[in-house]
Amino acid sequence: DIHDFMKDEDLDEALALIVKIMMKPDIPQVQAIALINKLQAMSAKFGILATYYTTVAKGPSGSINNTKKNVYYTMKESTDKMVDALKYVARYSLGA
C-alpha cells in the first residue's frame, strides 16, 4: 500500500483529492481555484523530494529511495496535469 510505503500525508491527500475529482468532476469555479493552489503547492513539494531522491539520497535501481524518487516524479507530473485541467475549469467556468 502506497500509504505505508511512502509515509507522506501530502501524498495521501493529493491522491484522495484526485479520487474525489474523478468521482465528481463537476467542480465549482471557486472550489477549483482553491484546489489549484493546494495541488500546485503539493506538486512543488513532490518535485523537491524527487530531486532529493535523485541526488542526495540516490539509491540503486530497485532500492527504496529509487522507488520513492519515481513515485514523487509521477505525483509531480500528475498533480501538474490536474492543476492545468483545474485552471481551464476556473478560467472558463466549466464546473458546476
N, C-alpha and C positions, 0 to 999 in steps of 0.2 A: 504494500500500500504506500502510495507516494507521501502521504502524511507522516507515516512512521519513518520513512527513509530520509526525507528532506528536513523535517522538524523546523518548518518555516511557516509562521502564521500568515504572513502576507501572501505566500504562495497558495496556501489553503483558501484564503479569502478571494484571491484572484480566480481560482478555479471555481469557487462557489458562485461568484458573480457571473462568470461566463456561462455556467449551467443555468442560472436564473434567466439570463438574457436569451439563451436557447429555448427555454420553456415558455417565455413570454417576451417575444421580440418587439412588441409594440411599446416603445419606451417614450414617455412624455419628454418634450424638449428640455424642461428644467432638470429632470432626472438624468437625462443624457449628459448635460453639462457637468453635473456633479460626478457622474461616473467617469467622464473624460479625465478630470483632474485626479481622481483616485487611481484609476488604472495607469495613467501616464507616470505618476509617482512610483507605483509598483514596478512598472516597466524599467524605470531608471535604476531602481534597486536591483532588479534581476540582471540588468546589463552590467552593473558594477560587480555583482557577485560572479557572473560568468567570466568577466575579465580576471577577477581574483583567482578563480579556479583554473584559469588558463595560464596565469603567470606565477603568482606567489605560491599557491597550493597545488601546483601542477602534479598530476599523477599519471601513471602509465595507462594505456588503453585497458578498459575494463575495471579500473580501480574505482573506489567510491567517489573520490574527488573528480575523476574524469566524468563519471556518470552525472554528478551534481552539476558540473560545468555544462553538460549537454542539456540537462533539464532547464537550467537557468537561461541558456541561449534560446531554447524553444519557447519558454514562457515569455521572454522579452519580445520575441518576434510575434507571438500570438497576441499578446496584450497590445502591442503596437497596431496590429491589424484591427483589433477590436476597437481601439481608440479611433482609428481612421473611419471606421464604419459609424461610430457614435458621433463623430464630428459632422458627418454627412447628415445624419438624423437631426442633429442640433441645428445645423445651418438651414436645412430645408423643411424643418418641422414635419418629418415623415412619421414620427411616432404617434402614439395615441393622443 
